[in-house]
Amino acid sequence: MRTAGIGVLGLIGGLLFAIVLQDILARALTDADGTPSVLGMILGSLLPAFALLGAVLAVWLDRRHRRTRSKDTTDD
């Protein structure tokens, strides 16, 4: 249950990171007349990829942290 919760938190964090990144890069990648360039349209489709990356990264970091923490408590 903990892993699922961490995964959901990572998913939300990845989505928020993607939204902020899109907002910053959208201004930089638009043409002078306001039409987005091809690279800007590609970045707009990366929202699910960042969300998935956030979920995977959060679960991996949590498992790594739990593993090192359990080694620390058994050494005492």
N, C-alpha and C positions, 0 to 999 in steps of 0.2 A: 504494500500500500504506500509505503514511503517513496519507493521508486516512481510510482505513478504520479504522486504529488510533485516530486522534484521534476519529473518530465513535463508536467503541465506548467510549472513555474518557468522552466527553461523555454517552453513554447511561447509563453507570453512575453518573456524577456527578449526572445529572438524576434518576435513580431514588433515589439516596441523599438528595438534597435533598427530593424529594417525600415520602419516608418520614419524614424529620425534621419537615417542615412538617405532615404529617398528624398526627403524634404530638402536636405542640404545639397545633394547632388543634382536635384531637379533644377534648382536655380542656376547652377554652374553649367549645366549641359543644355540649356535651352538656347535657341538661336536668338538673334537680335529682335526678330519680329514676334517672338513668343512661341514659336513652334518647337516641339521637342526634337532633338536629334535622334538618330537611330540608337545610339548608346543609351540615351535617356529612356527610350522605350524598353530596351532590354533590361535596364535596372528596375523598371517598374514591374517586371515579371518575376523578379527574384524574391519577392516577399515570402512565398512558401518555402523557398530554399533556406532563407535565414531563420525562419521559424523552426524548421526541422533541425538545422544545425544547432540552434540554441537548446533544443530539447535533448539532443544527443550529447552535447557538451555538458549540460547540467547533470545528466545521469552519470556520465563518465567521471566528472569531478567529484560527485557525491560518493560514488563507489571507491574512488581512490582515497578520498578523505577518510571514509569509514575504515578502509583497510589499514591505513597508516595509524589511525587512532586505536584500532584494536591491537596492533603490534606494540604501541606505546603502553597500553594498560597491562599487557601480559608481561612486559619486561620488569615491572615494579614488583 
